[in-house]
Amino acid sequence: MKKKAYLGIDIGSISTKGVIIDEKNDFLAECYLWTEGNPTKATKEVLHSLQEQFDGQEYEIVSSGTTGSARKLVGSMIGAQVVKNEITAHAVGTTTLHPEVRTILEIGGQDSKIICVENGVAVDYAMNTLCAAGTGAFLSSQAHRLGVEVEEFGEIALKAEKAAPIAARCTVFAESDLVHKLQVGCPKEEIIAGLCKAVAGNYLNNVAKGKKIIPPVVFQGGVSKNAGVVKMFEEELGMPVMVDEKGHLMGAFGIAVLAKESQDEREFSFDVADMEFKTREVTCGKCANHCEIICVYRDGKLIDSWGNRCDNGAIRNQ
């Protein structure tokens, strides 16, 4: 008899993550790649990667879950039993690996969030809502301007004697400030350290504003891999900041744990990775709402729809 395994997929605007875990929450397979504006294609690529790592002779996937910005679409694609928002998934994933955590800092490609935890439960949170300044996309664009790989930022920042002050509340201001610093001969490592400090300061003054940051603190998301930003957070907060090596996969891990806890089991097949999926937007004119209804088709057959605010717009699966 095969052992049970659980699949979690986190589909963000920048990256798509997938994990398969066993009943002890150990990782059996993992994948991280760029969404590139096509969550359907990214999901298929993630599933192909996970299938290559997965031992189908020893394990079988009995439950799956999705989270992230395209969670409903991908949930329909793979027939997920659990579809939850990323706040829930990140909180569950982090508290599973770090039961004592009180504050979760998360900075991704285009968004960032803070989650406050009490007794293993998320009790408060906030997300950036207006601007991507201080996210991974912001750092990538500045790295390109400096002619440096963003992956090298952390290492370079740690070599700086001091951090150059960068006005990072707005991406446009930050770029003009960065150009000025270069023109006056400011060392590149000090500028990079300044950008890392600006990311931490921007996050604390905007996303985390009004929130009480209580240790233990766990920092996750793609930007947590930047040692320079981690150092600046520790300096600003005056406390240690823990980075989990699986931090970039925490949403996918959390939704896999929730799929396991749902105890709603049915057979999953990797065949969905080779099926054709299409979405179509239909405007319903049956009442004054004029709802925009999203229809999802698998190999030409309607499998799900959503967006209607009343039963007039309900589209029945054939």
Contacts in CASP RR format, 6 or more apart in sequence:
PFRMAT RR
TARGET T0000
AUTHOR 0000-0000-0000
METHOD contacts of the structure
MODEL  1
MKKKAYLGIDIGSISTKGVIIDEKNDFLAECYLWTEGNPTKATKEVLHSL
QEQFDGQEYEIVSSGTTGSARKLVGSMIGAQVVKNEITAHAVGTTTLHPE
VRTILEIGGQDSKIICVENGVAVDYAMNTLCAAGTGAFLSSQAHRLGVEV
EEFGEIALKAEKAAPIAARCTVFAESDLVHKLQVGCPKEEIIAGLCKAVA
GNYLNNVAKGKKIIPPVVFQGGVSKNAGVVKMFEEELGMPVMVDEKGHLM
GAFGIAVLAKESQDEREFSFDVADMEFKTREVTCGKCANHCEIICVYRDG
KLIDSWGNRCDNGAIRNQ
2 56 0 8 1.000
2 57 0 8 1.000
2 58 0 8 1.000
2 59 0 8 1.000
2 60 0 8 1.000
3 22 0 8 1.000
3 23 0 8 1.000
3 58 0 8 1.000
3 59 0 8 1.000
3 60 0 8 1.000
4 22 0 8 1.000
4 23 0 8 1.000
4 59 0 8 1.000
4 60 0 8 1.000
4 62 0 8 1.000
4 260 0 8 1.000
4 265 0 8 1.000
5 20 0 8 1.000
5 21 0 8 1.000
5 22 0 8 1.000
5 28 0 8 1.000
5 54 0 8 1.000
5 59 0 8 1.000
5 60 0 8 1.000
5 61 0 8 1.000
5 62 0 8 1.000
6 20 0 8 1.000
6 21 0 8 1.000
6 22 0 8 1.000
6 61 0 8 1.000
6 62 0 8 1.000
6 63 0 8 1.000
6 64 0 8 1.000
6 256 0 8 1.000
6 257 0 8 1.000
6 259 0 8 1.000
6 260 0 8 1.000
7 18 0 8 1.000
7 19 0 8 1.000
7 20 0 8 1.000
7 50 0 8 1.000
7 61 0 8 1.000
7 63 0 8 1.000
7 64 0 8 1.000
7 65 0 8 1.000
7 78 0 8 1.000
7 256 0 8 1.000
7 259 0 8 1.000
7 268 0 8 1.000
8 18 0 8 1.000
8 19 0 8 1.000
8 20 0 8 1.000
8 64 0 8 1.000
8 65 0 8 1.000
8 66 0 8 1.000
8 67 0 8 1.000
8 252 0 8 1.000
8 253 0 8 1.000
8 254 0 8 1.000
8 255 0 8 1.000
8 256 0 8 1.000
8 259 0 8 1.000
9 16 0 8 1.000
9 17 0 8 1.000
9 18 0 8 1.000
9 43 0 8 1.000
9 46 0 8 1.000
9 64 0 8 1.000
9 65 0 8 1.000
9 66 0 8 1.000
9 67 0 8 1.000
9 74 0 8 1.000
9 75 0 8 1.000
9 78 0 8 1.000
9 80 0 8 1.000
9 252 0 8 1.000
9 255 0 8 1.000
10 16 0 8 1.000
10 17 0 8 1.000
10 18 0 8 1.000
10 66 0 8 1.000
10 67 0 8 1.000
10 68 0 8 1.000
10 86 0 8 1.000
10 89 0 8 1.000
10 249 0 8 1.000
10 251 0 8 1.000
10 252 0 8 1.000
10 255 0 8 1.000
11 35 0 8 1.000
11 39 0 8 1.000
11 42 0 8 1.000
11 43 0 8 1.000
11 66 0 8 1.000
11 67 0 8 1.000
11 68 0 8 1.000
11 69 0 8 1.000
11 70 0 8 1.000
11 71 0 8 1.000
11 73 0 8 1.000
11 74 0 8 1.000
12 35 0 8 1.000
12 39 0 8 1.000
12 68 0 8 1.000
12 69 0 8 1.000
12 70 0 8 1.000
13 35 0 8 1.000
13 37 0 8 1.000
13 69 0 8 1.000
13 109 0 8 1.000
13 110 0 8 1.000
13 111 0 8 1.000
14 34 0 8 1.000
14 35 0 8 1.000
14 108 0 8 1.000
14 109 0 8 1.000
14 110 0 8 1.000
14 136 0 8 1.000
14 137 0 8 1.000
15 32 0 8 1.000
15 33 0 8 1.000
15 34 0 8 1.000
15 35 0 8 1.000
15 108 0 8 1.000
15 109 0 8 1.000
15 222 0 8 1.000
15 248 0 8 1.000
16 32 0 8 1.000
16 33 0 8 1.000
16 34 0 8 1.000
16 35 0 8 1.000
16 39 0 8 1.000
16 42 0 8 1.000
16 43 0 8 1.000
16 45 0 8 1.000
16 46 0 8 1.000
17 30 0 8 1.000
17 31 0 8 1.000
17 32 0 8 1.000
17 46 0 8 1.000
17 248 0 8 1.000
17 249 0 8 1.000
17 251 0 8 1.000
17 252 0 8 1.000
18 30 0 8 1.000
18 31 0 8 1.000
18 32 0 8 1.000
18 46 0 8 1.000
18 50 0 8 1.000
18 249 0 8 1.000
18 252 0 8 1.000
19 27 0 8 1.000
19 29 0 8 1.000
19 30 0 8 1.000
19 31 0 8 1.000
19 50 0 8 1.000
19 249 0 8 1.000
19 252 0 8 1.000
19 253 0 8 1.000
19 256 0 8 1.000
20 27 0 8 1.000
20 28 0 8 1.000
20 29 0 8 1.000
20 30 0 8 1.000
20 50 0 8 1.000
20 53 0 8 1.000
20 54 0 8 1.000
20 59 0 8 1.000
20 61 0 8 1.000
20 256 0 8 1.000
21 27 0 8 1.000
21 28 0 8 1.000
21 253 0 8 1.000
21 256 0 8 1.000
21 257 0 8 1.000
21 260 0 8 1.000
22 28 0 8 1.000
22 59 0 8 1.000
23 260 0 8 1.000
25 96 0 8 1.000
25 97 0 8 1.000
25 253 0 8 1.000
25 257 0 8 1.000
25 260 0 8 1.000
27 246 0 8 1.000
27 253 0 8 1.000
28 53 0 8 1.000
28 54 0 8 1.000
28 55 0 8 1.000
28 59 0 8 1.000
29 49 0 8 1.000
29 50 0 8 1.000
29 53 0 8 1.000
29 54 0 8 1.000
30 50 0 8 1.000
30 53 0 8 1.000
30 246 0 8 1.000
30 249 0 8 1.000
30 252 0 8 1.000
31 45 0 8 1.000
31 46 0 8 1.000
31 49 0 8 1.000
31 50 0 8 1.000
31 53 0 8 1.000
32 248 0 8 1.000
32 249 0 8 1.000
33 42 0 8 1.000
33 45 0 8 1.000
33 46 0 8 1.000
33 49 0 8 1.000
34 42 0 8 1.000
35 42 0 8 1.000
35 70 0 8 1.000
36 42 0 8 1.000
39 69 0 8 1.000
39 70 0 8 1.000
39 73 0 8 1.000
39 74 0 8 1.000
40 73 0 8 1.000
40 74 0 8 1.000
40 77 0 8 1.000
40 277 0 8 1.000
40 279 0 8 1.000
43 74 0 8 1.000
43 77 0 8 1.000
43 78 0 8 1.000
43 273 0 8 1.000
44 273 0 8 1.000
44 274 0 8 1.000
47 78 0 8 1.000
47 270 0 8 1.000
47 272 0 8 1.000
47 273 0 8 1.000
48 270 0 8 1.000
48 273 0 8 1.000
50 270 0 8 1.000
51 270 0 8 1.000
51 273 0 8 1.000
54 61 0 8 1.000
60 267 0 8 1.000
60 268 0 8 1.000
61 267 0 8 1.000
61 268 0 8 1.000
62 265 0 8 1.000
62 266 0 8 1.000
62 267 0 8 1.000
62 268 0 8 1.000
63 81 0 8 1.000
63 82 0 8 1.000
63 259 0 8 1.000
63 260 0 8 1.000
63 262 0 8 1.000
63 263 0 8 1.000
63 264 0 8 1.000
63 265 0 8 1.000
63 266 0 8 1.000
63 268 0 8 1.000
64 75 0 8 1.000
64 78 0 8 1.000
64 79 0 8 1.000
64 80 0 8 1.000
64 81 0 8 1.000
64 82 0 8 1.000
64 256 0 8 1.000
64 259 0 8 1.000
64 268 0 8 1.000
65 75 0 8 1.000
65 78 0 8 1.000
65 80 0 8 1.000
65 81 0 8 1.000
65 82 0 8 1.000
65 83 0 8 1.000
65 84 0 8 1.000
65 255 0 8 1.000
65 256 0 8 1.000
65 258 0 8 1.000
65 259 0 8 1.000
66 72 0 8 1.000
66 74 0 8 1.000
66 75 0 8 1.000
66 78 0 8 1.000
66 80 0 8 1.000
66 82 0 8 1.000
66 83 0 8 1.000
66 255 0 8 1.000
67 83 0 8 1.000
67 84 0 8 1.000
67 85 0 8 1.000
67 86 0 8 1.000
67 88 0 8 1.000
67 89 0 8 1.000
67 251 0 8 1.000
67 252 0 8 1.000
67 254 0 8 1.000
67 255 0 8 1.000
68 85 0 8 1.000
68 86 0 8 1.000
68 89 0 8 1.000
68 251 0 8 1.000
69 86 0 8 1.000
71 83 0 8 1.000
71 84 0 8 1.000
71 85 0 8 1.000
72 83 0 8 1.000
72 304 0 8 1.000
72 306 0 8 1.000
73 279 0 8 1.000
73 294 0 8 1.000
73 296 0 8 1.000
74 80 0 8 1.000
75 83 0 8 1.000
76 296 0 8 1.000
76 303 0 8 1.000
76 304 0 8 1.000
77 272 0 8 1.000
77 277 0 8 1.000
77 296 0 8 1.000
77 298 0 8 1.000
78 268 0 8 1.000
78 272 0 8 1.000
79 268 0 8 1.000
79 272 0 8 1.000
80 259 0 8 1.000
81 259 0 8 1.000
81 262 0 8 1.000
81 264 0 8 1.000
81 265 0 8 1.000
81 266 0 8 1.000
82 255 0 8 1.000
82 258 0 8 1.000
82 259 0 8 1.000
82 262 0 8 1.000
82 264 0 8 1.000
84 255 0 8 1.000
84 258 0 8 1.000
86 113 0 8 1.000
86 251 0 8 1.000
87 113 0 8 1.000
87 115 0 8 1.000
87 122 0 8 1.000
87 125 0 8 1.000
87 127 0 8 1.000
88 122 0 8 1.000
88 258 0 8 1.000
89 250 0 8 1.000
89 251 0 8 1.000
89 252 0 8 1.000
89 254 0 8 1.000
89 255 0 8 1.000
89 258 0 8 1.000
90 104 0 8 1.000
90 106 0 8 1.000
90 113 0 8 1.000
90 115 0 8 1.000
90 220 0 8 1.000
90 250 0 8 1.000
90 251 0 8 1.000
90 254 0 8 1.000
91 104 0 8 1.000
91 115 0 8 1.000
91 117 0 8 1.000
91 120 0 8 1.000
91 121 0 8 1.000
91 122 0 8 1.000
92 254 0 8 1.000
92 255 0 8 1.000
92 257 0 8 1.000
92 258 0 8 1.000
93 250 0 8 1.000
93 251 0 8 1.000
93 253 0 8 1.000
93 254 0 8 1.000
93 257 0 8 1.000
94 101 0 8 1.000
94 104 0 8 1.000
94 115 0 8 1.000
94 117 0 8 1.000
94 218 0 8 1.000
94 220 0 8 1.000
94 244 0 8 1.000
94 250 0 8 1.000
95 101 0 8 1.000
95 117 0 8 1.000
95 120 0 8 1.000
95 121 0 8 1.000
96 253 0 8 1.000
96 254 0 8 1.000
96 257 0 8 1.000
97 244 0 8 1.000
97 246 0 8 1.000
97 250 0 8 1.000
97 253 0 8 1.000
98 216 0 8 1.000
98 218 0 8 1.000
98 242 0 8 1.000
98 244 0 8 1.000
99 120 0 8 1.000
100 216 0 8 1.000
101 117 0 8 1.000
101 120 0 8 1.000
101 216 0 8 1.000
101 217 0 8 1.000
101 218 0 8 1.000
102 116 0 8 1.000
102 117 0 8 1.000
102 118 0 8 1.000
102 214 0 8 1.000
102 215 0 8 1.000
102 216 0 8 1.000
102 217 0 8 1.000
103 114 0 8 1.000
103 115 0 8 1.000
103 116 0 8 1.000
103 117 0 8 1.000
103 211 0 8 1.000
103 213 0 8 1.000
103 214 0 8 1.000
103 215 0 8 1.000
103 216 0 8 1.000
103 217 0 8 1.000
103 218 0 8 1.000
104 113 0 8 1.000
104 114 0 8 1.000
104 115 0 8 1.000
104 116 0 8 1.000
104 117 0 8 1.000
104 217 0 8 1.000
104 218 0 8 1.000
104 220 0 8 1.000
105 114 0 8 1.000
105 203 0 8 1.000
105 208 0 8 1.000
105 213 0 8 1.000
105 217 0 8 1.000
105 218 0 8 1.000
105 219 0 8 1.000
105 220 0 8 1.000
105 224 0 8 1.000
105 233 0 8 1.000
105 241 0 8 1.000
106 112 0 8 1.000
106 113 0 8 1.000
106 114 0 8 1.000
106 115 0 8 1.000
106 219 0 8 1.000
106 220 0 8 1.000
106 221 0 8 1.000
106 224 0 8 1.000
106 250 0 8 1.000
107 134 0 8 1.000
107 135 0 8 1.000
107 136 0 8 1.000
107 199 0 8 1.000
107 203 0 8 1.000
107 219 0 8 1.000
107 221 0 8 1.000
107 222 0 8 1.000
107 223 0 8 1.000
107 224 0 8 1.000
107 229 0 8 1.000
108 135 0 8 1.000
108 136 0 8 1.000
108 221 0 8 1.000
108 222 0 8 1.000
108 223 0 8 1.000
109 132 0 8 1.000
109 135 0 8 1.000
109 136 0 8 1.000
109 137 0 8 1.000
109 222 0 8 1.000
109 223 0 8 1.000
110 132 0 8 1.000
110 135 0 8 1.000
110 136 0 8 1.000
110 137 0 8 1.000
111 127 0 8 1.000
111 128 0 8 1.000
111 132 0 8 1.000
111 135 0 8 1.000
112 127 0 8 1.000
112 128 0 8 1.000
112 134 0 8 1.000
112 135 0 8 1.000
112 203 0 8 1.000
112 207 0 8 1.000
112 223 0 8 1.000
113 125 0 8 1.000
113 126 0 8 1.000
113 127 0 8 1.000
113 128 0 8 1.000
113 207 0 8 1.000
114 125 0 8 1.000
114 126 0 8 1.000
114 203 0 8 1.000
114 207 0 8 1.000
114 208 0 8 1.000
114 211 0 8 1.000
114 213 0 8 1.000
115 122 0 8 1.000
115 124 0 8 1.000
115 125 0 8 1.000
116 122 0 8 1.000
116 123 0 8 1.000
116 124 0 8 1.000
116 125 0 8 1.000
116 211 0 8 1.000
116 212 0 8 1.000
116 214 0 8 1.000
117 123 0 8 1.000
124 211 0 8 1.000
126 207 0 8 1.000
126 208 0 8 1.000
126 209 0 8 1.000
126 211 0 8 1.000
127 207 0 8 1.000
128 135 0 8 1.000
128 206 0 8 1.000
128 207 0 8 1.000
131 170 0 8 1.000
131 171 0 8 1.000
132 138 0 8 1.000
132 171 0 8 1.000
133 168 0 8 1.000
133 169 0 8 1.000
133 170 0 8 1.000
133 171 0 8 1.000
133 174 0 8 1.000
133 202 0 8 1.000
134 168 0 8 1.000
134 198 0 8 1.000
134 199 0 8 1.000
134 202 0 8 1.000
134 203 0 8 1.000
135 223 0 8 1.000
136 150 0 8 1.000
136 222 0 8 1.000
136 223 0 8 1.000
138 168 0 8 1.000
138 171 0 8 1.000
138 174 0 8 1.000
138 199 0 8 1.000
139 150 0 8 1.000
139 153 0 8 1.000
139 195 0 8 1.000
139 199 0 8 1.000
139 223 0 8 1.000
139 226 0 8 1.000
140 150 0 8 1.000
141 171 0 8 1.000
141 175 0 8 1.000
142 174 0 8 1.000
142 175 0 8 1.000
142 178 0 8 1.000
142 195 0 8 1.000
143 149 0 8 1.000
143 150 0 8 1.000
143 152 0 8 1.000
143 153 0 8 1.000
145 175 0 8 1.000
145 178 0 8 1.000
145 179 0 8 1.000
146 178 0 8 1.000
146 182 0 8 1.000
146 188 0 8 1.000
146 191 0 8 1.000
146 192 0 8 1.000
148 156 0 8 1.000
148 188 0 8 1.000
148 192 0 8 1.000
150 226 0 8 1.000
151 225 0 8 1.000
153 192 0 8 1.000
153 195 0 8 1.000
153 196 0 8 1.000
153 226 0 8 1.000
153 228 0 8 1.000
154 192 0 8 1.000
154 196 0 8 1.000
154 226 0 8 1.000
154 227 0 8 1.000
154 228 0 8 1.000
154 229 0 8 1.000
155 227 0 8 1.000
156 188 0 8 1.000
156 189 0 8 1.000
156 192 0 8 1.000
156 193 0 8 1.000
157 163 0 8 1.000
157 189 0 8 1.000
157 192 0 8 1.000
157 193 0 8 1.000
157 194 0 8 1.000
157 195 0 8 1.000
157 196 0 8 1.000
157 226 0 8 1.000
157 227 0 8 1.000
157 228 0 8 1.000
157 229 0 8 1.000
157 231 0 8 1.000
158 193 0 8 1.000
158 227 0 8 1.000
158 228 0 8 1.000
158 231 0 8 1.000
159 189 0 8 1.000
160 187 0 8 1.000
160 189 0 8 1.000
160 190 0 8 1.000
160 192 0 8 1.000
160 193 0 8 1.000
160 194 0 8 1.000
161 190 0 8 1.000
162 190 0 8 1.000
162 193 0 8 1.000
163 190 0 8 1.000
163 193 0 8 1.000
163 194 0 8 1.000
163 196 0 8 1.000
163 197 0 8 1.000
163 232 0 8 1.000
164 181 0 8 1.000
164 186 0 8 1.000
164 190 0 8 1.000
164 191 0 8 1.000
164 193 0 8 1.000
164 194 0 8 1.000
165 194 0 8 1.000
166 174 0 8 1.000
166 177 0 8 1.000
166 178 0 8 1.000
166 181 0 8 1.000
166 191 0 8 1.000
166 194 0 8 1.000
166 195 0 8 1.000
166 197 0 8 1.000
166 198 0 8 1.000
167 173 0 8 1.000
167 174 0 8 1.000
167 177 0 8 1.000
167 198 0 8 1.000
168 174 0 8 1.000
168 177 0 8 1.000
168 195 0 8 1.000
168 198 0 8 1.000
168 199 0 8 1.000
168 201 0 8 1.000
168 202 0 8 1.000
169 202 0 8 1.000
169 205 0 8 1.000
169 206 0 8 1.000
174 195 0 8 1.000
174 198 0 8 1.000
178 191 0 8 1.000
178 195 0 8 1.000
181 191 0 8 1.000
182 188 0 8 1.000
182 191 0 8 1.000
193 228 0 8 1.000
193 232 0 8 1.000
196 226 0 8 1.000
196 228 0 8 1.000
196 229 0 8 1.000
196 231 0 8 1.000
196 232 0 8 1.000
197 232 0 8 1.000
197 235 0 8 1.000
197 236 0 8 1.000
199 223 0 8 1.000
199 229 0 8 1.000
199 232 0 8 1.000
200 229 0 8 1.000
200 232 0 8 1.000
200 233 0 8 1.000
200 235 0 8 1.000
200 236 0 8 1.000
201 232 0 8 1.000
201 236 0 8 1.000
203 233 0 8 1.000
204 233 0 8 1.000
204 236 0 8 1.000
204 237 0 8 1.000
213 237 0 8 1.000
213 239 0 8 1.000
215 239 0 8 1.000
215 240 0 8 1.000
216 240 0 8 1.000
216 242 0 8 1.000
217 233 0 8 1.000
217 237 0 8 1.000
217 239 0 8 1.000
217 240 0 8 1.000
217 241 0 8 1.000
217 242 0 8 1.000
218 241 0 8 1.000
218 242 0 8 1.000
218 243 0 8 1.000
218 244 0 8 1.000
219 230 0 8 1.000
219 233 0 8 1.000
219 241 0 8 1.000
219 242 0 8 1.000
219 243 0 8 1.000
220 243 0 8 1.000
220 244 0 8 1.000
220 247 0 8 1.000
220 248 0 8 1.000
220 250 0 8 1.000
221 247 0 8 1.000
221 248 0 8 1.000
221 250 0 8 1.000
222 247 0 8 1.000
222 248 0 8 1.000
223 229 0 8 1.000
224 230 0 8 1.000
224 243 0 8 1.000
224 244 0 8 1.000
224 247 0 8 1.000
224 248 0 8 1.000
225 243 0 8 1.000
225 248 0 8 1.000
230 241 0 8 1.000
230 243 0 8 1.000
233 241 0 8 1.000
234 240 0 8 1.000
234 241 0 8 1.000
244 250 0 8 1.000
246 253 0 8 1.000
272 298 0 8 1.000
275 298 0 8 1.000
275 299 0 8 1.000
276 298 0 8 1.000
276 299 0 8 1.000
276 300 0 8 1.000
277 296 0 8 1.000
277 297 0 8 1.000
277 298 0 8 1.000
278 296 0 8 1.000
278 297 0 8 1.000
278 300 0 8 1.000
279 294 0 8 1.000
279 295 0 8 1.000
279 296 0 8 1.000
279 297 0 8 1.000
280 294 0 8 1.000
280 295 0 8 1.000
280 297 0 8 1.000
281 292 0 8 1.000
281 293 0 8 1.000
281 294 0 8 1.000
281 295 0 8 1.000
282 292 0 8 1.000
282 293 0 8 1.000
282 295 0 8 1.000
282 315 0 8 1.000
283 290 0 8 1.000
283 291 0 8 1.000
283 292 0 8 1.000
283 293 0 8 1.000
284 290 0 8 1.000
284 291 0 8 1.000
284 292 0 8 1.000
284 293 0 8 1.000
284 308 0 8 1.000
284 312 0 8 1.000
284 313 0 8 1.000
286 312 0 8 1.000
286 313 0 8 1.000
287 310 0 8 1.000
287 312 0 8 1.000
289 309 0 8 1.000
289 310 0 8 1.000
291 307 0 8 1.000
291 308 0 8 1.000
291 309 0 8 1.000
291 310 0 8 1.000
291 313 0 8 1.000
292 307 0 8 1.000
293 305 0 8 1.000
293 306 0 8 1.000
293 307 0 8 1.000
293 308 0 8 1.000
293 313 0 8 1.000
293 315 0 8 1.000
294 305 0 8 1.000
294 306 0 8 1.000
294 307 0 8 1.000
295 302 0 8 1.000
295 304 0 8 1.000
295 305 0 8 1.000
295 315 0 8 1.000
296 302 0 8 1.000
296 303 0 8 1.000
296 304 0 8 1.000
296 305 0 8 1.000
297 303 0 8 1.000
301 318 0 8 1.000
302 315 0 8 1.000
302 317 0 8 1.000
302 318 0 8 1.000
303 317 0 8 1.000
304 317 0 8 1.000
305 314 0 8 1.000
305 315 0 8 1.000
305 317 0 8 1.000
308 314 0 8 1.000
308 315 0 8 1.000
END
